[in-house]
Amino acid sequence: MKNKVALVTGATSGIGKSTAVILASKGAKVVIAARREEKGQQVVEEIRALGGEAVFLKMDVASEESIRDGIQWIVDQYGRLDLAVNSAGISKTPAPLVDTDTKDLQDAFQTNVIGLFACMKYEVQQMLKTGGGAIVNVSSIAGIRPTNLSNAYSASKFAVEALTKVAAKEMASQNIRINSIAPGPTKSEITEGLGDTMIEKFSQMIPMKRIAESEEIAKGIVFLLSEEASFTTGTTLVMDGGFII
Ligand SMILES: NC(=O)c1ccc[n+]([C@@H]2O[C@H](COP(=O)([O-])OP(=O)(O)OC[C@H]3O[C@@H](n4cnc5c(N)ncnc54)[C@H](OP(=O)(O)O)[C@@H]3O)[C@@H](O)[C@H]2O)c1
């Protein structure tokens, strides 16, 4: 990872933040992209205190303009983009179909699908100019097996799986590997928002009887980005403590 330029969207917290910390510890120059500037600067300071290199980039993945300008800014600063992790995502409170607003589906798709699609598009455009790269999209087990009460979220993550595989096939001969990771319930701001009772309920449903630490998922993402995964593209790494067995 030494001196590789890496973009991590959604790096102000949770899985994205843990991934950014590990990438920086391995020598990558990491761009922390998200909306909350103060949180982003905190992550940058944390990484610098550990001897790593990072910079914050304010980016809203619900806006294609923000993504396009942000990726152009990275290339203006560093001259290239080698690695990208598309982790920015949202999840609304679980609800049955009859109580789900159309707006919930639109919001989930705007951020999780259209945003991720645009990120991949501009990332790949840059990687093509410098001879290759690697991308990991953060999906979910909800994108592998439909999950109760999450029609908007599940549908958005199934779409992430499809986008990943189509792009991977298209880019395989161009030295750009594109994979996804499908975490089960993981400690982050998303799960904090669900409350302790829900986390306990999830833990009981998981064969390992606990939810994941965000660092555990981040290690899987870093593996997929690394040379260790040099012959792996279009695959989904499920990390869920046995949830979908
Ligand atoms: N936690 C789980 O149980 C779990 C399980 C499976 C999959 N996932 C997936 O993992 C990914 C990361 O989530 P997390 O669990 O780490 O939750 P999290 O702690 O809430 O992190 C979500 C990140 O996404 C960013 N974000 C949200 N909307 C954005 C936007 N419009 N533009 C830019 N950044 C945006 C947030 O930053 P700002 O608010 O600063 O913009 C934050 O950094 C998501 O795609 C999620 O669906 C999570």
The ligand as a MOL file (V3000), in Angstrom:
LIG
                    3D

  0  0  0     0  0            999 V3000
M  V30 BEGIN CTAB
M  V30 COUNTS 48 52 0 0 0
M  V30 BEGIN ATOM
M  V30 1 N -23.0410 -1.3090 10.5110 0
M  V30 2 C -23.6140 -2.3570 9.9630 0
M  V30 3 O -24.2220 -3.1870 10.6500 0
M  V30 4 C -23.5010 -2.5650 8.4790 0
M  V30 5 C -23.7920 -3.8390 7.9710 0
M  V30 6 C -23.7050 -4.0540 6.6030 0
M  V30 7 C -23.3340 -3.0180 5.7690 0
M  V30 8 N -23.0680 -1.7800 6.2900 0 CHG=1
M  V30 9 C -22.6880 -0.7240 5.3530 0
M  V30 10 O -21.4300 -0.2080 5.7480 0
M  V30 11 C -21.2890 1.1090 5.2220 0
M  V30 12 C -20.7240 2.0080 6.2940 0
M  V30 13 O -21.6700 2.1310 7.3260 0
M  V30 14 P -21.2560 2.0610 8.8660 0
M  V30 15 O -21.8430 0.8430 9.4210 0
M  V30 16 O -19.8140 2.3010 8.9950 0 CHG=-1
M  V30 17 O -22.1280 3.2730 9.4390 0
M  V30 18 P -21.7750 4.7530 9.8750 0
M  V30 19 O -20.8620 4.7340 11.0530 0
M  V30 20 O -23.0860 5.4390 9.9970 0
M  V30 21 O -20.9860 5.3460 8.6360 0
M  V30 22 C -21.6370 5.8310 7.5020 0
M  V30 23 C -20.6960 6.7910 6.8070 0
M  V30 24 O -21.3010 7.2050 5.5850 0
M  V30 25 C -21.1590 8.6000 5.4600 0
M  V30 26 N -22.2470 9.1190 4.6360 0
M  V30 27 C -23.5810 8.8900 4.7520 0
M  V30 28 N -24.2480 9.5820 3.8060 0
M  V30 29 C -23.3000 10.2440 3.0810 0
M  V30 30 C -23.3450 11.1350 1.9900 0
M  V30 31 N -24.5160 11.5130 1.4180 0
M  V30 32 N -22.1780 11.6270 1.4870 0
M  V30 33 C -20.9960 11.2800 2.0440 0
M  V30 34 N -20.8860 10.4460 3.0830 0
M  V30 35 C -22.0260 9.9440 3.5990 0
M  V30 36 C -21.1850 9.1360 6.8840 0
M  V30 37 O -20.4430 10.3500 6.9640 0
M  V30 38 P -21.0630 11.8340 7.0810 0
M  V30 39 O -22.3160 11.7380 7.8860 0
M  V30 40 O -19.9500 12.5950 7.7360 0
M  V30 41 O -21.2880 12.2620 5.6610 0
M  V30 42 C -20.4100 8.0450 7.6210 0
M  V30 43 O -19.0280 8.3100 7.5500 0
M  V30 44 C -22.6560 1.5140 4.7020 0
M  V30 45 O -22.6680 1.4040 3.3020 0
M  V30 46 C -23.5790 0.4780 5.3240 0
M  V30 47 O -24.7440 0.2610 4.5580 0
M  V30 48 C -23.1280 -1.5430 7.6170 0
M  V30 END ATOM
M  V30 BEGIN BOND
M  V30 1 1 1 2
M  V30 2 2 2 3
M  V30 3 1 2 4
M  V30 4 1 4 5
M  V30 5 2 4 48
M  V30 6 2 5 6
M  V30 7 1 6 7
M  V30 8 2 7 8
M  V30 9 1 8 9
M  V30 10 1 8 48
M  V30 11 1 9 10
M  V30 12 1 9 46
M  V30 13 1 10 11
M  V30 14 1 11 12
M  V30 15 1 11 44
M  V30 16 1 12 13
M  V30 17 1 13 14
M  V30 18 2 14 15
M  V30 19 1 14 16
M  V30 20 1 14 17
M  V30 21 1 17 18
M  V30 22 2 18 19
M  V30 23 1 18 20
M  V30 24 1 18 21
M  V30 25 1 21 22
M  V30 26 1 22 23
M  V30 27 1 23 24
M  V30 28 1 23 42
M  V30 29 1 24 25
M  V30 30 1 25 26
M  V30 31 1 25 36
M  V30 32 1 26 27
M  V30 33 1 26 35
M  V30 34 2 27 28
M  V30 35 1 28 29
M  V30 36 1 29 30
M  V30 37 2 29 35
M  V30 38 1 30 31
M  V30 39 2 30 32
M  V30 40 1 32 33
M  V30 41 2 33 34
M  V30 42 1 34 35
M  V30 43 1 36 37
M  V30 44 1 36 42
M  V30 45 1 37 38
M  V30 46 2 38 39
M  V30 47 1 38 40
M  V30 48 1 38 41
M  V30 49 1 42 43
M  V30 50 1 44 45
M  V30 51 1 44 46
M  V30 52 1 46 47
M  V30 END BOND
M  V30 END CTAB
M  END
